Amino acid sequence: MIEKLVCHPAERRTAILDVIHGARRELVLSVFRCDDFKILDALAAAVHRGVHVRALLTPTAKHWDKRLHQLEVYLESMGAAVHRYSGARTKYHAKYIVADDGPALIASLNFTRKCFDKTCDFLIVIADEIMIAALRALFAMDCDSPDSGIPPGIPETLVVGPEWARPRFRELLGSARHRIRIIDHRLSDPEFVALLRERQAAGVSVQVLGAGDVAGLQSHGKLLLVDDETAVIGSISLSPPALNSRREVAAIIRDPANIATLHRFFDSHVTSGGTFNEWSAPPRVTVEDDDEDTD
């Protein structure tokens, strides 16, 4: 069950703070980047009121390695338990928070001032017990035995990459009958570019936003809409690094009200000539590239 869907910048920080403020026993969060003082203050306040705060940090992020070390030191100084991801994957790019036994939050955005003000991004707050338990199990495994794959019992509404990213997106795009709508400035994977061309040839409308600004916001978050039945939001781009070599997390949404909201968001951000079935895929993104290298 989705408690809240957030698309607009003004609502993002508050949604995250509400989850942090609600924690009473334990708070676990994955961190790719974080420089927002209100988020950091809320984490410190959680520790102060007796919450066991555990943070899982990516081992590296382009232009951020020094700041990641500083963040690790700062979180430890406030009393949080900090784990640096030590698995074979290049980056821990997933963005999620779990407070106690719920709620949980899955996002496309980093916990940075930039992502709270200037980017096109998405997050959901969920109360689904199975998804929450799966996120907690994933966090524990990635802390304690990061090269063990993914834990059993992951529901089909949670896409965990790289293990499941490619087959799940292949299945979802292949199921489209009428239209596919995507916001993803890194859409470049050859398999998926070819698949989208195939769906176009079969009469499916394909619309892609993300090369450049999206209604004045920097394209950053990832959104997939398939017909009027399915949406996916999270950290996973349709690029080789995200699909092949990073820990990523996205949520599949199937309730009609939230899907309609996301379609309205897409409609409002299409430019005047925006009903298009062609797009310019960026150059192929390599493992060395960082899909957030300007953040």
PASERO-204928 format. One line per 5 residues: number of its first residue (from 1); their letters; for each residue x, y, z of N, C-alpha, C. Coordinates in Angstrom, 1 decimal. Layout:
N
NUM> A> X Y Z X Y Z X Y Z  ... .
***
This chain:
295
1> MIEKL> 0.8 -1.2 0.0 0.0 0.0 0.0 0.9 1.2 0.0  0.6 2.2 -0.9 1.3 3.4 -1.0 0.6 4.5 -0.1  1.3 5.0 0.9 0.8 6.1 1.7 0.9 7.4 1.0  2.0 7.6 0.3 2.2 9.0 -0.3 3.1 8.8 -1.6  2.7 9.5 -2.6 3.5 9.7 -3.8 3.9 11.1 -3.9 .
6> VCHPA> 5.2 11.4 -4.1 5.7 12.7 -4.1 6.4 13.0 -5.5  6.0 14.0 -6.2 6.6 14.3 -7.5 7.3 15.7 -7.4  6.7 16.6 -6.6 7.1 18.0 -6.7 8.2 18.3 -5.7  9.2 19.1 -6.1 10.3 19.4 -5.2 9.9 19.9 -3.8  8.9 20.8 -3.7 8.6 21.4 -2.4 8.1 20.4 -1.4 .
11> ERRTA> 7.7 19.2 -1.8 7.2 18.2 -0.9 8.2 17.1 -0.4  9.4 17.1 -1.1 10.3 16.0 -0.9 10.9 15.9 0.5  11.5 17.1 0.9 12.2 17.1 2.2 11.3 16.7 3.3  10.1 17.3 3.3 9.1 17.0 4.3 8.7 15.5 4.4  8.5 14.9 3.2 8.2 13.5 3.2 9.3 12.6 3.8 .
16> ILDVI> 10.5 13.0 3.6 11.6 12.2 4.2 11.7 12.5 5.6  11.6 13.8 6.0 11.7 14.1 7.5 10.6 13.4 8.3  9.4 13.3 7.7 8.3 12.7 8.4 8.6 11.2 8.7  9.3 10.5 7.7 9.6 9.1 8.0 10.7 9.0 9.1  11.7 9.9 9.0 12.8 9.9 10.0 12.2 10.3 11.4 .
21> HGARR> 11.4 11.3 11.5 10.8 11.7 12.8 9.9 10.7 13.4  9.3 9.8 12.5 8.4 8.8 13.0 9.1 7.6 13.6  10.4 7.4 13.4 11.1 6.2 13.9 11.2 6.3 15.4  11.0 5.1 16.0 11.0 5.0 17.5 12.1 4.0 18.0  12.4 3.0 17.2 13.3 2.0 17.6 14.6 1.9 16.7 .
26> ELVLS> 14.3 1.8 15.4 15.4 1.6 14.5 15.1 2.4 13.2  16.1 2.9 12.6 16.0 3.6 11.3 17.2 3.1 10.4  16.9 2.5 9.2 17.9 2.1 8.3 17.8 2.9 7.0  18.9 3.3 6.5 18.8 4.1 5.2 20.1 3.8 4.4  19.8 3.8 3.1 21.0 3.7 2.2 21.3 5.1 1.7 .
31> VFRCD> 22.5 5.4 1.5 23.0 6.7 1.1 23.9 6.7 0.0  23.6 7.4 -1.1 24.5 7.6 -2.2 25.1 9.0 -2.1  24.3 10.0 -1.8 24.8 11.3 -1.5 23.9 12.0 -0.4  24.4 12.7 0.5 23.6 13.5 1.4 24.4 14.7 1.9  23.8 15.9 1.7 24.5 17.1 2.2 23.4 18.1 2.8 .
36> DFKIL> 22.2 17.6 3.0 21.2 18.5 3.5 21.2 18.5 5.0  21.3 19.7 5.6 21.5 19.8 7.0 20.2 19.4 7.8  19.1 19.7 7.2 17.8 19.3 7.9 17.7 17.8 8.0  18.1 17.1 7.0 18.1 15.6 7.1 19.1 15.1 8.1  20.3 15.7 8.1 21.3 15.3 9.0 20.9 15.6 10.5 .
41> DALAA> 20.3 16.8 10.7 19.8 17.1 12.0 18.7 16.2 12.5  17.9 15.8 11.6 16.8 14.8 11.9 17.4 13.5 12.3  18.5 13.0 11.6 19.1 11.8 12.0 19.8 11.9 13.4  20.4 13.0 13.6 21.0 13.2 14.9 19.9 13.2 16.0  18.8 13.9 15.8 17.7 13.9 16.7 17.2 12.5 17.0 .
46> AVHRG> 17.1 11.7 15.9 16.7 10.3 16.1 17.6 9.5 17.0  18.9 9.7 16.8 19.9 9.0 17.7 19.7 9.5 19.1  19.5 10.8 19.3 19.3 11.4 20.6 18.1 10.9 21.4  17.0 10.5 20.7 15.9 10.0 21.3 15.9 8.5 21.5  17.0 7.9 21.2 17.2 6.4 21.4 17.0 5.5 20.2 .
51> VHVRA> 16.8 6.1 19.0 16.6 5.3 17.8 18.0 4.8 17.4  18.0 3.5 17.0 19.3 2.9 16.5 19.3 3.2 15.0  20.1 4.1 14.6 20.2 4.6 13.2 21.4 3.9 12.5  21.1 3.2 11.4 22.1 2.5 10.6 22.1 3.0 9.2  23.3 3.4 8.7 23.4 3.9 7.4 24.3 3.0 6.6 .
56> LLTPT> 23.9 2.7 5.3 24.7 2.0 4.4 25.1 2.9 3.3  26.4 3.2 3.2 27.0 4.2 2.3 27.6 3.5 1.1  27.4 4.1 -0.1 28.1 3.6 -1.3 29.6 3.7 -1.1  30.4 2.8 -1.6 31.9 2.9 -1.5 32.5 4.1 -2.3  31.8 4.5 -3.3 32.3 5.6 -4.2 31.2 6.3 -4.9 .
61> AKHWD> 31.4 7.5 -5.2 30.5 8.3 -6.1 31.4 9.4 -6.7  31.2 9.6 -8.0 32.0 10.5 -8.8 32.1 11.9 -8.2  33.3 12.4 -7.9 33.5 13.7 -7.3 33.0 13.8 -5.8  32.7 12.6 -5.2 32.1 12.7 -3.9 32.9 11.8 -2.9  34.0 11.2 -3.3 34.7 10.3 -2.3 35.1 11.0 -1.1 .
66> KRLHQ> 35.7 12.2 -1.2 36.1 12.9 0.0 34.9 13.2 0.9  33.8 13.7 0.3 32.6 14.1 1.1 31.9 12.8 1.7  32.0 11.7 1.0 31.5 10.5 1.6 32.2 10.1 2.8  33.6 10.3 2.8 34.3 10.0 4.0 33.9 11.0 5.1  33.8 12.2 4.8 33.4 13.2 5.8 32.0 12.9 6.3 .
71> LEVYL> 31.1 12.5 5.5 29.7 12.1 5.9 29.8 10.9 6.8  30.6 9.9 6.5 30.8 8.7 7.4 31.2 9.2 8.8  32.2 10.0 8.8 32.8 10.5 10.1 31.7 11.2 10.9  30.9 12.1 10.2 29.9 12.9 10.9 28.8 12.0 11.4  28.3 11.0 10.6 27.3 10.1 11.1 27.8 9.3 12.3 .
76> ESMGA> 29.0 8.8 12.2 29.5 8.1 13.4 29.6 9.0 14.6  30.0 10.3 14.4 30.2 11.2 15.6 28.8 11.4 16.3  27.7 11.3 15.5 26.4 11.6 16.2 25.9 10.3 16.8  26.6 9.1 16.6 26.2 7.9 17.2 25.5 6.9 16.3  25.4 7.2 15.0 24.9 6.3 14.0 25.9 5.2 13.7 .
81> AVHRY> 25.4 4.0 13.4 26.2 2.9 12.9 26.3 3.0 11.4  27.5 3.1 10.9 27.8 3.3 9.5 28.4 2.1 8.9  27.9 1.6 7.8 28.5 0.5 7.0 28.8 1.1 5.6  30.0 0.8 5.2 30.4 1.2 3.8 30.2 -0.1 3.0  29.4 0.0 2.0 29.2 -1.2 1.1 30.5 -1.8 0.6 .
86> SGART> 30.7 -3.1 0.8 32.0 -3.7 0.4 31.8 -4.8 -0.6  30.7 -4.9 -1.3 30.5 -5.9 -2.3 31.2 -5.6 -3.6  31.1 -6.5 -4.5 31.8 -6.4 -5.8 31.2 -5.4 -6.7  30.0 -5.0 -6.5 29.3 -4.1 -7.4 30.0 -2.7 -7.3  29.9 -1.9 -8.3 30.7 -0.7 -8.4 30.2 0.4 -7.4 .
91> KYHAK> 28.9 0.5 -7.3 28.2 1.5 -6.4 27.0 1.0 -5.8  26.7 1.5 -4.6 25.4 1.3 -4.0 24.5 2.5 -4.3  23.7 2.3 -5.3 23.0 3.5 -5.9 21.5 3.5 -5.4  21.1 2.5 -4.7 19.7 2.5 -4.2 19.5 3.6 -3.2  18.2 4.1 -3.2 17.9 5.1 -2.2 16.6 4.7 -1.4 .
96> YIVAD> 16.7 4.3 -0.2 15.6 3.9 0.6 15.8 4.1 2.0  14.7 4.2 2.8 14.7 4.4 4.2 13.6 3.5 4.8  13.9 2.8 5.9 12.9 2.1 6.6 12.9 2.5 8.1  11.7 2.9 8.6 11.6 3.3 10.0 10.9 2.2 10.7  11.5 1.6 11.7 10.9 0.5 12.5 10.4 -0.6 11.6 .
101> DGPAL> 9.1 -1.0 11.7 8.5 -2.0 10.8 7.7 -1.3 9.8  8.0 0.0 9.6 7.3 0.8 8.6 6.9 2.1 9.2  6.7 3.1 8.3 6.7 3.0 6.9 8.1 3.0 6.3  8.2 2.8 5.0 9.5 2.8 4.3 9.3 3.8 3.1  10.5 4.3 2.6 10.5 5.2 1.6 11.4 4.7 0.5 .
106> IASLN> 11.0 4.8 -0.8 11.9 4.5 -1.9 11.9 5.7 -2.8  13.1 6.1 -3.2 13.2 7.4 -4.0 14.2 7.2 -5.1  14.0 8.2 -6.1 15.0 8.3 -7.1 16.0 9.4 -6.8  15.7 10.2 -5.8 16.6 11.3 -5.5 17.6 11.1 -4.4  18.7 11.8 -4.4 19.6 11.8 -3.3 19.1 12.8 -2.2 .
111> FTRKC> 19.7 12.6 -1.0 19.3 13.5 0.1 20.2 14.7 0.1  20.1 15.5 -1.0 20.9 16.6 -1.2 20.1 17.9 -1.4  20.6 19.0 -1.1 19.9 20.3 -1.3 19.5 20.4 -2.8  20.4 20.0 -3.7 20.1 20.1 -5.1 18.8 19.3 -5.5  18.7 18.1 -5.0 17.6 17.2 -5.3 16.3 17.7 -4.6 .
116> FDKTC> 16.4 18.5 -3.6 15.2 19.0 -2.9 14.7 20.3 -3.6  15.5 20.8 -4.5 15.1 22.1 -5.1 15.1 22.1 -6.7  16.0 21.4 -7.3 16.3 21.7 -8.7 16.1 20.5 -9.7  15.8 19.3 -9.2 15.7 18.1 -10.1 14.3 17.6 -10.3  14.1 16.9 -11.3 12.9 16.1 -11.6 13.1 14.8 -10.9 .
121> DFLIV> 12.4 14.5 -9.9 12.6 13.3 -9.1 11.3 12.8 -8.5  11.3 11.6 -7.9 10.1 11.0 -7.4 10.4 10.2 -6.1  9.4 10.1 -5.3 9.6 9.2 -4.1 8.2 8.7 -3.7  8.2 7.5 -3.1 6.9 7.0 -2.5 7.2 6.6 -1.1  6.2 6.7 -0.2 6.2 6.2 1.1 5.2 5.1 1.1 .
126> IADEI> 5.7 3.9 1.6 4.9 2.7 1.6 4.6 2.1 3.0  3.5 1.4 3.1 3.2 0.8 4.3 3.0 -0.7 4.1  3.3 -1.2 2.9 3.2 -2.6 2.6 4.2 -3.5 3.5  3.7 -4.4 4.3 4.5 -5.1 5.2 5.5 -6.0 4.5  5.1 -6.6 3.4 6.0 -7.5 2.7 7.2 -6.7 2.0 .
131> MIAAL> 6.9 -5.6 1.4 7.9 -4.7 0.8 8.9 -4.2 1.9  8.3 -3.8 3.0 9.1 -3.3 4.1 10.1 -4.4 4.6  9.5 -5.6 4.9 10.4 -6.7 5.3 11.5 -7.0 4.3  11.1 -6.9 3.0 12.1 -7.2 2.0 13.2 -6.2 2.0  12.9 -4.9 2.2 13.9 -3.8 2.2 14.8 -4.0 3.4 .
136> RALFA> 14.2 -4.4 4.6 15.0 -4.6 5.8 16.0 -5.8 5.6  15.5 -6.9 4.9 16.3 -8.0 4.7 17.4 -7.7 3.7  17.1 -6.9 2.7 18.1 -6.5 1.7 19.2 -5.7 2.4  18.8 -4.7 3.2 19.8 -3.9 3.9 20.7 -4.8 4.8  20.1 -5.7 5.5 20.9 -6.6 6.4 21.9 -7.4 5.5 .
141> MDCDS> 21.5 -8.0 4.4 22.3 -8.8 3.6 23.4 -8.0 3.0  23.1 -6.8 2.5 24.1 -5.9 1.9 25.1 -5.4 2.9  24.7 -5.3 4.1 25.7 -4.9 5.2 26.6 -6.1 5.5  26.0 -7.3 5.8 26.7 -8.4 6.4 27.3 -9.4 5.4  26.7 -9.6 4.3 27.2 -10.5 3.3 26.9 -10.0 1.9 .
146> PDSGI> 27.5 -8.9 1.4 27.1 -8.2 0.2 27.2 -8.9 -1.1  28.0 -10.0 -1.1 28.1 -10.7 -2.4 27.2 -12.0 -2.4  26.2 -12.0 -1.6 25.4 -13.2 -1.4 24.1 -13.1 -2.3  24.0 -12.2 -3.2 22.9 -12.0 -4.0 21.8 -11.2 -3.3  20.5 -11.6 -3.5 19.4 -10.9 -2.8 18.7 -11.9 -1.9 .
151> PPGIP> 18.1 -11.5 -0.9 17.4 -12.4 0.1 16.1 -13.0 -0.6  15.7 -14.1 -0.1 14.5 -14.7 -0.6 13.3 -13.9 -0.1  12.2 -14.1 -0.8 11.0 -13.4 -0.4 10.8 -12.0 -0.9  11.6 -11.6 -1.9 11.4 -10.3 -2.5 10.1 -10.3 -3.3  9.2 -9.4 -3.0 7.9 -9.4 -3.8 8.1 -8.9 -5.2 .
156> ETLVV> 7.2 -9.2 -6.0 7.3 -8.7 -7.4 7.1 -7.2 -7.6  6.6 -6.6 -6.6 6.5 -5.1 -6.6 7.8 -4.4 -6.3  8.8 -5.1 -6.0 10.1 -4.5 -5.7 11.1 -5.0 -6.7  11.7 -4.1 -7.4 12.7 -4.5 -8.4 14.1 -4.2 -7.8  14.9 -5.2 -7.6 16.2 -5.1 -7.0 17.2 -5.4 -8.1 .
161> GPEWA> 18.1 -4.4 -8.3 19.1 -4.6 -9.4 20.5 -4.8 -8.7  21.4 -5.4 -9.5 21.3 -5.7 -10.9 20.6 -7.0 -11.2  20.4 -7.9 -10.1 19.9 -9.2 -10.4 18.6 -9.3 -11.2  17.6 -8.4 -10.8 16.3 -8.5 -11.4 16.0 -7.4 -12.3  16.9 -6.4 -12.4 16.5 -5.2 -13.2 16.2 -5.5 -14.6 .
166> RPRFR> 17.2 -6.1 -15.3 17.0 -6.3 -16.7 15.8 -7.2 -17.0  15.6 -8.4 -16.4 14.5 -9.2 -16.8 13.1 -8.6 -16.4  13.1 -7.8 -15.3 11.8 -7.2 -15.0 11.4 -6.1 -15.9  12.4 -5.2 -16.3 12.1 -4.2 -17.2 11.8 -4.7 -18.6  12.5 -5.8 -19.0 12.2 -6.4 -20.3 10.7 -6.9 -20.3 .
171> ELLGS> 10.3 -7.5 -19.2 8.9 -8.1 -19.1 7.9 -6.9 -19.2  8.2 -5.8 -18.4 7.2 -4.7 -18.4 7.1 -4.0 -19.7  8.2 -3.7 -20.4 8.1 -3.1 -21.6 7.5 -4.0 -22.7  7.8 -5.2 -22.6 7.3 -6.2 -23.6 5.8 -6.3 -23.5  5.2 -6.0 -22.3 3.8 -6.2 -22.1 3.0 -5.0 -22.6 .
176> ARHRI> 3.6 -3.9 -22.9 2.9 -2.7 -23.3 2.0 -3.0 -24.6  0.8 -2.5 -24.5 -0.1 -2.6 -25.6 -0.4 -1.3 -26.3  -0.4 -0.2 -25.6 -0.8 1.1 -26.1 0.3 2.1 -26.0  0.9 2.3 -24.8 1.8 3.4 -24.7 2.9 3.1 -23.6  4.0 3.6 -23.9 5.1 3.6 -22.9 5.6 5.0 -22.7 .
181> RIIDH> 5.7 5.5 -21.5 6.2 6.8 -21.2 7.4 6.7 -20.2  8.4 7.4 -20.5 9.7 7.3 -19.7 10.3 8.6 -19.4  10.7 8.8 -18.2 11.6 9.9 -17.9 12.9 9.3 -17.4  13.9 9.5 -18.2 15.2 8.8 -17.9 16.3 9.5 -18.8  17.1 10.3 -18.3 18.1 11.0 -19.1 19.3 10.1 -19.5 .
186> RLSDP> 19.3 8.9 -18.9 20.4 7.9 -19.2 20.0 6.7 -20.0  18.8 6.8 -20.6 18.3 5.7 -21.4 19.3 5.4 -22.6  20.1 4.4 -22.5 21.1 4.2 -23.5 21.5 2.7 -23.7  20.9 1.8 -22.9 21.2 0.4 -23.0 20.8 -0.1 -24.4  21.7 -0.8 -25.2 21.3 -1.2 -26.5 20.1 -2.1 -26.6 .
191> EFVAL> 20.0 -3.1 -25.6 18.9 -4.0 -25.6 17.6 -3.2 -25.5  17.5 -2.2 -24.6 16.3 -1.5 -24.3 16.0 -0.5 -25.4  17.0 0.1 -26.0 16.8 1.0 -27.1 16.1 0.2 -28.2  16.7 -1.0 -28.5 16.1 -1.9 -29.6 14.7 -2.3 -29.2  14.5 -2.7 -27.9 13.1 -3.1 -27.5 12.1 -2.0 -27.7 .
196> LRERQ> 12.5 -0.8 -27.4 11.5 0.3 -27.5 11.2 0.6 -29.0  12.3 0.5 -29.9 12.0 0.6 -31.3 11.1 -0.5 -31.8  11.2 -1.7 -31.3 10.3 -2.8 -31.6 8.9 -2.5 -31.2  8.7 -2.0 -30.0 7.4 -1.7 -29.5 6.8 -0.6 -30.4  7.6 0.4 -30.8 7.1 1.5 -31.7 6.6 0.8 -33.0 .
201> AAGVS> 7.4 0.0 -33.6 7.1 -0.7 -34.8 5.8 -1.5 -34.7  5.5 -2.0 -33.5 4.3 -2.7 -33.3 3.0 -1.8 -33.0  3.2 -0.5 -33.1 2.1 0.4 -32.9 2.0 1.0 -31.5  2.9 0.7 -30.6 2.9 1.2 -29.3 3.5 2.6 -29.3  2.8 3.6 -28.7 3.3 4.9 -28.6 4.5 5.0 -27.5 .
206> VQVLG> 5.6 5.5 -27.9 6.7 5.6 -27.0 7.1 7.0 -26.8  7.1 7.5 -25.6 7.4 8.9 -25.3 8.6 8.9 -24.3  9.6 9.6 -24.5 10.8 9.7 -23.6 11.1 11.1 -23.3  11.2 11.5 -22.1 11.7 12.8 -21.6 13.0 12.6 -20.9  13.8 13.6 -20.9 15.0 13.5 -20.0 16.3 14.0 -20.6 .
211> AGDVA> 16.3 14.2 -22.0 17.5 14.8 -22.6 17.4 16.3 -22.4  18.0 16.8 -21.4 17.8 18.3 -21.0 16.9 18.4 -19.9  16.5 19.7 -19.6 15.6 20.0 -18.5 14.2 19.5 -18.8  13.5 19.2 -17.7 12.1 18.8 -17.7 11.3 19.9 -17.0  10.7 20.7 -17.9 9.9 21.9 -17.3 10.7 22.7 -16.3 .
216> GLQSH> 12.0 23.0 -16.7 12.8 23.8 -15.8 13.5 23.1 -14.7  13.3 21.8 -14.6 14.0 21.0 -13.6 15.0 20.1 -14.3  16.2 19.9 -13.6 17.2 19.1 -14.2 16.7 17.6 -14.1  16.8 17.0 -15.3 16.4 15.6 -15.4 17.3 14.7 -14.5  16.7 13.9 -13.6 17.5 13.1 -12.7 16.8 11.8 -12.3 .
221> GKLLL> 15.5 11.9 -11.9 14.8 10.8 -11.5 14.3 9.9 -12.7  14.0 8.7 -12.3 13.6 7.7 -13.3 12.1 7.3 -13.1  11.3 7.4 -14.2 9.9 7.0 -14.2 9.6 6.2 -15.4  8.9 5.1 -15.3 8.4 4.3 -16.4 6.9 4.1 -16.2  6.1 4.4 -17.2 4.7 4.2 -17.3 4.4 3.3 -18.4 .
226> VDDET> 3.7 2.2 -18.1 3.3 1.2 -19.2 1.8 1.2 -19.2  1.2 1.6 -20.3 -0.2 1.8 -20.5 -0.8 2.6 -19.3  -2.0 2.2 -18.9 -2.6 2.9 -17.7 -2.6 1.9 -16.5  -1.7 0.9 -16.5 -1.7 -0.2 -15.6 -0.5 -0.3 -14.6  0.6 0.3 -15.0 1.9 0.0 -14.3 2.7 1.3 -14.3 .
231> AVIGS> 3.4 1.5 -13.2 4.4 2.6 -13.1 5.6 2.0 -12.3  6.8 2.5 -12.6 7.9 2.1 -11.8 8.7 3.4 -11.5  9.1 3.6 -10.2 9.9 4.7 -9.9 11.0 4.2 -8.9  12.2 4.8 -9.0 13.3 4.4 -8.2 14.6 4.9 -8.8  15.6 4.2 -8.4 17.0 4.6 -8.8 17.5 4.1 -10.1 .
236> ISLSP> 16.7 3.1 -10.8 17.2 2.4 -11.9 17.0 3.1 -13.2  18.1 3.4 -13.9 18.0 3.9 -15.3 18.2 2.8 -16.2  17.7 3.0 -17.5 17.9 2.0 -18.5 19.3 2.2 -19.2  20.3 2.1 -18.4 21.7 2.2 -18.9 22.5 1.0 -18.4  23.6 0.7 -19.2 24.3 -0.5 -18.8 24.8 -0.5 -17.3 .
241> PALNS> 25.4 0.6 -16.8 25.8 0.5 -15.4 24.7 0.1 -14.4  23.5 0.8 -14.6 22.4 0.5 -13.6 21.9 -0.9 -13.8  21.8 -1.4 -15.0 21.2 -2.7 -15.2 22.2 -3.8 -15.0  23.5 -3.6 -15.0 24.5 -4.7 -14.9 25.3 -4.7 -13.7  25.6 -3.6 -13.0 26.6 -3.6 -12.0 26.4 -2.8 -10.8 .
246> RREVA> 25.2 -2.3 -10.5 25.0 -1.5 -9.3 23.9 -2.1 -8.5  24.0 -1.9 -7.2 22.8 -2.2 -6.4 21.8 -1.0 -6.6  20.6 -1.4 -7.1 19.5 -0.5 -7.4 18.2 -1.0 -6.8  17.3 -0.1 -6.5 16.0 -0.5 -6.0 14.9 0.4 -6.7  13.8 -0.2 -7.1 12.7 0.5 -7.7 11.4 -0.2 -7.2 .
251> AIIRD> 10.3 0.6 -7.2 9.0 0.1 -6.8 8.1 0.0 -8.0  7.3 -1.0 -8.1 6.3 -1.2 -9.1 5.0 -0.7 -8.5  4.3 0.2 -9.2 3.0 0.7 -8.7 1.9 0.3 -9.7  0.8 -0.2 -9.1 -0.3 -0.7 -9.9 -1.6 -0.1 -9.5  -1.7 0.8 -8.5 -3.0 1.3 -8.1 -3.4 2.5 -9.1 .
256> PANIA> -4.6 2.5 -9.6 -5.0 3.4 -10.6 -4.8 4.9 -10.3  -5.1 5.2 -9.0 -5.0 6.7 -8.6 -3.6 7.2 -8.8  -2.6 6.5 -8.3 -1.3 7.0 -8.4 -0.7 6.9 -9.8  -1.2 5.9 -10.6 -0.7 5.9 -12.0 -1.3 7.1 -12.7  -2.6 7.4 -12.4 -3.2 8.6 -13.1 -2.5 9.9 -12.7 .
261> TLHRF> -2.0 10.0 -11.4 -1.3 11.1 -11.0 0.0 11.3 -11.8  0.7 10.1 -12.0 2.0 10.2 -12.7 1.8 10.5 -14.2  0.7 10.0 -14.8 0.4 10.4 -16.2 0.1 11.9 -16.2  -0.6 12.5 -15.3 -0.8 13.9 -15.3 0.5 14.7 -15.1  1.4 14.2 -14.3 2.7 14.8 -14.1 3.4 14.8 -15.4 .
266> FDSHV> 3.4 13.6 -16.1 4.1 13.5 -17.4 3.5 14.5 -18.4  2.2 14.5 -18.5 1.5 15.4 -19.4 1.9 16.9 -19.2  2.0 17.2 -17.9 2.3 18.6 -17.6 3.7 19.0 -17.9  4.6 18.0 -18.1 6.0 18.3 -18.3 6.4 18.0 -19.7  5.5 17.6 -20.6 5.8 17.5 -22.0 5.9 18.8 -22.6 .
271> TSGGT> 6.9 19.1 -23.4 7.0 20.4 -24.1 5.9 20.5 -25.2  5.8 21.7 -25.8 4.7 22.0 -26.7 4.6 21.0 -27.9  5.8 20.5 -28.3 5.7 19.6 -29.4 5.9 18.2 -28.9  5.4 17.9 -27.7 5.9 16.8 -26.9 5.3 15.4 -27.2  4.3 15.2 -28.0 3.8 13.9 -28.2 4.6 13.3 -29.4 .
276> FNEWS> 5.7 12.7 -29.0 6.7 12.2 -29.9 6.9 10.7 -29.8  7.3 10.1 -30.9 7.6 8.7 -30.9 9.1 8.5 -31.3  9.9 9.5 -31.3 11.3 9.4 -31.5 12.0 10.1 -30.4  13.2 9.7 -30.2 14.1 10.3 -29.2 15.5 10.1 -29.6  16.3 11.0 -29.0 17.8 10.8 -29.2 18.4 10.2 -28.0 .
281> APPRV> 18.7 8.9 -28.1 19.4 8.2 -27.0 20.8 8.8 -26.8  21.2 9.1 -25.6 22.6 9.6 -25.4 23.6 8.5 -25.8  24.9 9.0 -25.9 25.9 8.0 -26.1 25.9 6.9 -25.0  26.4 5.7 -25.4 26.3 4.6 -24.4 27.1 5.0 -23.2  26.4 4.7 -22.0 27.0 5.1 -20.7 27.8 3.9 -20.3 .
286> TVEDD> 29.0 4.1 -19.9 29.9 3.1 -19.4 29.9 2.9 -17.9  30.5 1.9 -17.4 30.5 1.7 -16.0 31.3 2.8 -15.3  32.2 3.4 -15.9 33.0 4.5 -15.3 32.1 5.8 -15.2  31.1 5.9 -16.0 30.2 7.1 -15.9 29.4 7.0 -14.6  29.1 8.1 -14.1 28.2 8.2 -12.9 26.9 8.9 -13.4 .
291> DEDTD> 25.8 8.2 -13.2 24.6 8.8 -13.8 24.1 10.0 -13.0  24.9 10.4 -12.0 24.5 11.6 -11.2 25.8 12.5 -11.1  26.6 12.5 -12.2 27.9 13.1 -12.0 27.9 14.6 -11.9  26.8 15.3 -12.1 26.7 16.7 -11.9 26.1 17.1 -10.5  25.7 16.1 -9.7 25.1 16.4 -8.4 26.1 16.7 -7.4 .
***
